[in-house]
Amino acid sequence: MTARSTINPAQPPAQDGAGGVSPFVMRFWGVRGSIASPGPATVRYGGNTACIEVRCGGTHIVFDCGTGIRPLGESLSREGGPVDIDLLLTHSHLDHISGLPFFAPAFDPASRIRLWAGHLPPERPFRTVLADMMTAPLFPVPVEIFRADCQFRDFQAGQTLELAPDVVVRTCRLNHPDGATGYRVEHGGRSLCILTDTEHPAEGRDPVILDLLRGADLMVYDSTYTDAEYPSRVGWGHSTWQECLRLAEAAGVSRAVIFHHDPARTDDALDVIAAEAEAMRPGSLVAREGMELFL
């Protein structure tokens, strides 16, 4: 089920300090929005909600902890040894955090997890939000059940984060109910943008998002709807796959990935979107579980 692709293969890869190739790879573990949608009609693209893994140099990043983080945790457990992860949240709606209590490394005392959230007010940090979710009668065990070294690092969208000396993450605020954060990861002269969940302006492009995206090698964008569906869903906080490609063109992004699929969108419907997206902007991709992209 794994798809492999290389972004901008004509450009030289980043080098590590020893002169070898420094990896910058992304893997999708959950690609749906709103609610998980398992079943025969979604088996090829996957039914888990948002979770993206990124490895760049020696830094291990996970974006969001929807239901897709459970199989990611199982995969990391099979690798053996503790993990050291920066978990960057776009926001704290249930489809983006409900998998965290099932993330195996969170129960490993030797693991370290830094949880970053940039969308919440100071009086209600993410640890409080998570503790509210993991409490009776909603959940049978509290957040204190985690045994890993979990560090909660709230910030304000718009700040720049330095996860490592060679990994810089720029952020911006997105247009979504209760707030959300967009990210741009820069490493070794390459750049990856994650923008979900967000609703595009009625006219034109959001200048803040354009600035974050400008010249990126790869962008992953909220493409929950089609242009035809969008008018009846204005104000719901999501965008369209066509707007994803228009935005990529306006910002000079090398390749765009359509993401956060509507739970009702079948594999066959996503095949149609993939073909139309390729015709509209060649090289565009539709995210599916197991897909790996190398920058």
C-alpha positions as a printed NumPy array, in Angstrom:
array([[  0.   ,   0.   ,   0.   ],
       [  3.065,   2.249,   0.227],
       [  3.643,   4.815,  -2.515],
       [  7.032,   6.399,  -2.893],
       [  7.802,   9.673,  -4.621],
       [ 10.691,  12.107,  -4.739],
       [ 10.171,  15.866,  -4.679],
       [ 12.366,  17.921,  -7.033],
       [ 14.722,  15.037,  -7.894],
       [ 16.874,  17.316, -10.072],
       [ 17.995,  19.309,  -7.036],
       [ 20.863,  17.952,  -4.882],
       [ 19.772,  16.405,  -1.568],
       [ 20.708,  18.019,   1.724],
       [ 24.005,  16.818,   3.21 ],
       [ 24.661,  15.898,   6.795],
       [ 27.796,  16.917,   8.673],
       [ 29.671,  13.815,   7.511],
       [ 28.923,  14.47 ,   3.841],
       [ 26.163,  11.885,   3.581],
       [ 22.559,  12.432,   2.557],
       [ 20.381,  13.979,   5.266],
       [ 16.898,  12.406,   5.05 ],
       [ 13.746,  14.492,   4.763],
       [ 10.812,  12.151,   4.403],
       [  7.105,  12.336,   5.15 ],
       [  4.675,   9.443,   5.662],
       [  0.886,   9.589,   5.967],
       [ -0.725,   7.527,   8.738],
       [ -4.183,   9.141,   8.633],
       [ -5.69 ,  11.256,   5.846],
       [ -9.385,  11.707,   6.749],
       [-11.153,  14.604,   8.411],
       [-14.078,  14.843,  10.858],
       [-14.411,  11.158,  11.766],
       [-12.696,   7.871,  10.948],
       [-14.337,   6.05 ,   8.063],
       [-13.142,   2.435,   7.824],
       [-14.721,   0.036,   5.367],
       [-14.484,  -1.492,   1.894],
       [-15.113,   1.862,   0.163],
       [-12.091,   3.536,   1.824],
       [ -9.551,   0.732,   2.029],
       [ -7.181,   2.061,  -0.668],
       [ -6.819,   5.638,   0.578],
       [ -7.455,   4.774,   4.22 ],
       [-10.044,   5.686,   6.837],
       [ -7.95 ,   6.975,   9.749],
       [ -8.042,  10.633,  10.768],
       [ -5.123,  13.031,  10.53 ],
       [ -1.596,  11.932,  11.389],
       [  1.572,  12.734,   9.419],
       [  5.092,  11.599,  10.306],
       [  8.151,  13.598,   9.215],
       [ 11.809,  12.691,   9.677],
       [ 14.393,  15.317,   8.799],
       [ 17.986,  14.768,   9.767],
       [ 17.878,  13.491,  13.33 ],
       [ 14.571,  15.176,  14.163],
       [ 11.358,  13.147,  14.378],
       [  8.12 ,  15.128,  13.976],
       [  4.491,  14.025,  14.079],
       [  1.685,  16.318,  12.957],
       [ -1.607,  15.645,  14.754],
       [ -2.732,  12.6  ,  16.658],
       [ -5.948,  11.471,  15.037],
       [ -6.713,   7.761,  14.861],
       [ -3.763,   7.324,  12.479],
       [ -1.309,   7.748,  15.351],
       [ -2.238,   4.329,  16.76 ],
       [ -0.716,   2.352,  13.84 ],
       [  2.228,   4.786,  13.855],
       [  2.832,   3.928,  17.514],
       [  2.648,   0.228,  16.749],
       [  5.193,   0.676,  13.954],
       [  7.566,   2.568,  16.253],
       [  7.228,  -0.146,  18.893],
       [  8.251,  -2.746,  16.332],
       [ 11.358,  -0.678,  15.558],
       [ 12.342,  -1.059,  19.201],
       [ 13.853,   1.415,  21.609],
       [ 12.451,   4.671,  23.02 ],
       [ 11.308,   7.522,  20.789],
       [ 12.088,  11.234,  20.924],
       [  9.303,  13.097,  19.109],
       [  8.022,  16.608,  18.569],
       [  4.241,  16.318,  18.217],
       [  2.912,  19.445,  16.492],
       [ -0.852,  19.948,  16.731],
       [ -2.76 ,  21.873,  14.096],
       [ -5.673,  22.141,  16.561],
       [ -7.502,  20.139,  19.212],
       [-10.753,  19.036,  17.575],
       [-11.451,  15.389,  18.32 ],
       [-10.528,  14.043,  14.901],
       [ -7.011,  15.434,  15.424],
       [ -6.34 ,  14.316,  19.025],
       [ -8.51 ,  11.254,  19.746],
       [ -5.715,   8.809,  18.926],
       [ -3.243,  10.158,  21.481],
       [ -4.433,   7.925,  24.376],
       [ -3.678,   4.923,  22.105],
       [ -0.144,   6.001,  21.09 ],
       [  2.143,   3.252,  22.41 ],
       [  5.279,   5.427,  22.956],
       [  3.293,   7.596,  25.392],
       [  3.376,   4.632,  27.794],
       [  7.129,   4.028,  27.52 ],
       [  9.034,   5.648,  30.436],
       [ 12.14 ,   5.936,  28.249],
       [ 10.399,   7.956,  25.519],
       [ 10.251,  11.742,  25.235],
       [  7.327,  13.554,  23.603],
       [  7.093,  17.322,  23.266],
       [  3.522,  18.396,  22.471],
       [  3.249,  21.766,  20.727],
       [ -0.035,  23.698,  20.361],
       [ -0.327,  27.226,  18.973],
       [ -4.077,  27.749,  18.701],
       [ -5.265,  27.868,  22.315],
       [ -5.656,  30.828,  24.69 ],
       [ -3.106,  31.011,  27.546],
       [ -5.779,  30.311,  30.147],
       [ -6.638,  26.991,  28.502],
       [ -3.414,  25.205,  27.476],
       [ -3.394,  21.916,  25.629],
       [ -2.668,  19.789,  28.687],
       [ -5.914,  21.06 ,  30.219],
       [ -7.827,  20.291,  27.023],
       [ -6.368,  16.776,  26.858],
       [ -7.083,  16.173,  30.549],
       [-10.702,  17.218,  29.969],
       [-10.989,  14.684,  27.155],
       [ -9.348,  11.911,  29.171],
       [-11.753,  12.097,  32.081],
       [-14.94 ,  10.316,  33.153],
       [-17.43 ,   9.775,  31.686],
       [-15.657,  10.422,  28.37 ],
       [-12.58 ,   8.261,  28.982],
       [-11.722,   5.642,  31.634],
       [ -8.149,   6.718,  32.506],
       [ -6.613,  10.176,  33.093],
       [ -3.731,  11.817,  31.249],
       [ -1.47 ,  10.86 ,  34.169],
       [ -1.532,   7.288,  32.808],
       [  1.186,   8.343,  30.334],
       [  4.621,   7.167,  31.455],
       [  6.728,   8.906,  28.809],
       [  8.403,  12.257,  29.501],
       [  5.58 ,  14.382,  28.047],
       [  6.361,  18.094,  27.836],
       [  3.501,  20.436,  26.913],
       [  4.762,  23.475,  25.014],
       [  2.043,  25.953,  24.146],
       [  2.886,  28.901,  21.903],
       [  1.047,  31.48 ,  19.808],
       [  0.569,  30.884,  16.074],
       [  2.874,  33.194,  14.175],
       [  5.933,  32.316,  16.255],
       [  8.933,  30.489,  14.816],
       [  9.993,  27.254,  16.539],
       [ 13.517,  25.836,  16.456],
       [ 13.168,  22.104,  17.013],
       [ 16.872,  21.529,  16.368],
       [ 19.784,  23.653,  15.129],
       [ 19.045,  22.466,  11.571],
       [ 15.221,  22.328,  11.768],
       [ 13.208,  25.554,  11.845],
       [  9.399,  25.596,  11.907],
       [  7.514,  28.743,  10.913],
       [  3.848,  28.958,  11.941],
       [  0.717,  30.95 ,  11.137],
       [ -2.879,  31.128,  12.294],
       [ -5.498,  29.404,  10.118],
       [ -9.175,  30.19 ,   9.569],
       [-10.971,  27.441,  11.481],
       [-13.534,  27.342,  14.328],
       [-11.695,  27.398,  17.704],
       [ -8.442,  28.218,  15.894],
       [ -5.782,  26.179,  14.099],
       [ -2.105,  26.481,  13.221],
       [ -0.31 ,  26.065,   9.91 ],
       [  3.336,  24.919,   9.783],
       [  6.347,  25.234,   7.484],
       [  9.279,  22.921,   8.245],
       [ 12.652,  24.006,   6.836],
       [ 15.649,  21.671,   6.798],
       [ 18.708,  21.418,   4.577],
       [ 17.414,  23.953,   2.068],
       [ 14.083,  22.107,   1.693],
       [ 10.65 ,  23.11 ,   2.934],
       [  7.392,  21.32 ,   3.747],
       [  4.097,  23.054,   4.628],
       [  1.155,  21.511,   6.507],
       [ -2.064,  23.57 ,   6.393],
       [ -5.146,  21.896,   7.801],
       [ -7.885,  22.749,   8.85 ],
       [ -8.519,  26.074,   7.131],
       [-11.156,  27.857,   5.059],
       [-10.071,  30.041,   2.149],
       [-11.282,  33.655,   1.765],
       [-14.339,  34.364,  -0.349],
       [-12.096,  36.311,  -2.739],
       [ -8.379,  36.197,  -3.366],
       [ -5.753,  34.432,  -1.263],
       [ -4.891,  34.867,   2.409],
       [ -1.595,  36.846,   2.368],
       [ -0.395,  35.205,   5.604],
       [ -0.815,  31.719,   4.127],
       [  0.74 ,  32.808,   0.831],
       [  3.783,  34.053,   2.719],
       [  4.131,  30.787,   4.626],
       [  3.849,  28.752,   1.423],
       [  6.028,  30.865,  -0.849],
       [  8.412,  28.667,  -2.841],
       [  7.887,  25.548,  -0.716],
       [  8.932,  22.18 ,  -2.112],
       [  5.783,  20.472,  -0.854],
       [  2.458,  21.496,   0.686],
       [ -0.243,  19.391,   2.341],
       [ -3.553,  21.238,   2.348],
       [ -7.105,  20.899,   3.678],
       [ -9.088,  19.7  ,   0.652],
       [-12.209,  18.407,   2.378],
       [-14.632,  19.647,  -0.287],
       [-14.923,  20.241,  -3.992],
       [-15.681,  23.669,  -5.436],
       [-19.219,  22.447,  -6.201],
       [-19.793,  21.341,  -2.579],
       [-18.267,  24.359,  -0.893],
       [-21.115,  26.941,  -1.213],
       [-23.369,  24.9  ,   1.084],
       [-20.562,  24.544,   3.648],
       [-19.302,  28.111,   3.963],
       [-18.245,  28.804,   7.549],
       [-17.456,  25.185,   8.37 ],
       [-13.719,  25.898,   8.363],
       [-12.532,  23.837,   5.404],
       [-11.344,  24.341,   1.842],
       [-11.456,  22.55 ,  -1.529],
       [ -9.001,  20.528,  -3.57 ],
       [ -9.25 ,  23.007,  -6.428],
       [ -8.341,  25.854,  -4.065],
       [ -5.398,  23.751,  -2.897],
       [ -3.996,  23.723,  -6.433],
       [ -4.791,  27.383,  -7.086],
       [ -3.004,  28.32 ,  -3.871],
       [  0.002,  26.166,  -4.774],
       [  0.219,  27.901,  -8.149],
       [ -0.061,  31.375,  -6.636],
       [  2.66 ,  30.631,  -4.047],
       [  5.028,  28.853,  -6.421],
       [  4.88 ,  25.549,  -4.55 ],
       [  6.56 ,  22.662,  -6.337],
       [  4.018,  19.972,  -5.444],
       [  0.663,  19.983,  -3.672],
       [ -0.935,  17.115,  -1.745],
       [ -4.721,  16.951,  -1.33 ],
       [ -5.488,  15.96 ,   2.281],
       [ -8.159,  15.754,   5.014],
       [-10.65 ,  13.883,   2.852],
       [-14.352,  14.073,   3.648],
       [-15.288,  10.838,   5.497],
       [-17.958,  10.151,   2.879],
       [-15.465,  10.376,  -0.001],
       [-14.945,   6.883,  -1.421],
       [-11.796,   5.514,  -2.989],
       [-13.425,   5.696,  -6.419],
       [-14.351,   9.349,  -5.869],
       [-10.781,  10.115,  -4.782],
       [ -9.502,   8.397,  -7.933],
       [-11.586,  10.839,  -9.97 ],
       [-10.199,  13.787,  -7.984],
       [ -6.65 ,  12.477,  -8.493],
       [ -7.148,  12.378, -12.263],
       [ -8.711,  15.841, -12.356],
       [ -5.974,  17.258, -10.124],
       [ -3.277,  15.82 , -12.384],
       [ -4.936,  17.466, -15.371],
       [ -5.297,  20.809, -13.556],
       [ -1.74 ,  20.883, -12.107],
       [  0.519,  17.987, -13.125],
       [  2.356,  16.355, -10.244],
       [ -0.403,  16.975,  -7.711],
       [ -1.134,  14.091,  -5.359],
       [ -4.022,  12.774,  -3.271],
       [ -2.849,  11.662,   0.181],
       [ -3.359,   8.05 ,   1.187],
       [ -2.272,   6.034,   4.164],
       [  1.203,   4.568,   3.691],
       [  2.25 ,   7.129,   1.087],
       [  5.846,   8.27 ,   1.57 ],
       [  7.26 ,  11.426,  -0.002],
       [ 10.973,  12.19 ,  -0.077],
       [ 12.157,  15.768,  -0.37 ]])
